[in-house]
Amino acid sequence: MQTSKLHLPPLPYAKDALEPLIGAETLEYHYEGHHRGYLVKLEQAIKGTPHAGQALEEIISTSEGSIFNNAAQVWNHTFYWRCMRPGGGGMPPRELCTALETAFGSFDGFRRRFLAVALAGFGSGYVWLQRGRDGQLVLRFAANAETPLREGIAPLLTADLWEHAYYLDYRNEREEYVEAFLDHLVNWEFVHENWRRDMADMPPTQPGEELTGV
Ligand code: FE
C-alpha cells in the first residue's frame, strides 16, 4: 500500500507576527481553515487513484479538476506564506533589484505594475512574479488555483488575492492589502533565493540569441 507524502508545513512565523497588516484571525482561518482544508480534501480525493503516494508537484502537473485545484492550493499557500515576513517590504537585494529594473523600468515601475495586475485580476486568484518564456521577469494574474508550476516554471513571488486573504483586515479594499503586502510584508530574501535558483536552472543563452522584452 502506498503512503501519502503530503503534509502541511508549519507557518514560518507566529499567527500574530504580521499584525497589524495581516491579523492573527486572518492567519488562523487562512492557514488552519483554508490551507489545511485543501490538504484534507486532496487526501480524500486521491484515495484509490494513481495520484495516491505521488509528491505534491507530481499531482499538480498530472491532474485536472478538483484534485488539481486542491493540490495547487496546498502548494500555492505554502509558497505564499514564505513570500512574507514580519518587518518585510522595502527594497530587494541589489542584484534582484537590477533584474526588476531591467524588466519594469524601475523598482517603482515594478511596484505599480504589481498593483495594476493585482487590481485588474477579476475574482479569486494570485498575482505571480515569474520568468517569462524569453527569460524576462513578468507579472501575471492567474485565476483560482492556477500556478506557474503547471507550466514547469518556478515562481519567484506571489500574493494571494482570494478575499479570504484580506477581507477581515481590509474588507473589499484589495488595493490597500496589496500595498501593505508590497511595502511591509514581502520577504525579499526568499524572492532573491528563488531568483538565483531560477537563473542557475536557465539554459545558457546561445550566441546570437537575444532576449527581448514582452
Ligand atoms: Fe488563500
Residues whose N, C-alpha, C, O or C-beta is under 5 A from the ligand:
A	BS01	FE	D160 W162
